[in-house]
Amino acid sequence: SSKHWMILSGNGEIRLNGLPVAAQSGHIYTVLRGEKHGIRAFSEMQVIEVRTCEEDDDTFIYHS
């Protein structure tokens, strides 16, 4: 499984396994399963998060 962050507007910083990466509007960042990650906004940000999971992935979350 993995997650993908698409920055729609604003800017900030993504941390992947402790390493900072500039997060800017229009960029897409992929976080693989098991990677330590976080996001911090320096200005107001709009972010879309898309998660992909395997069918037998027990971390899949259902919302009602």
Secondary structure by P-SEA (a helix, b strand, c coil): cbbbbbbcbbbbbbbcccbbbbbcccbbbbbccccccccccccbbbbbbbbbbccccccccccc
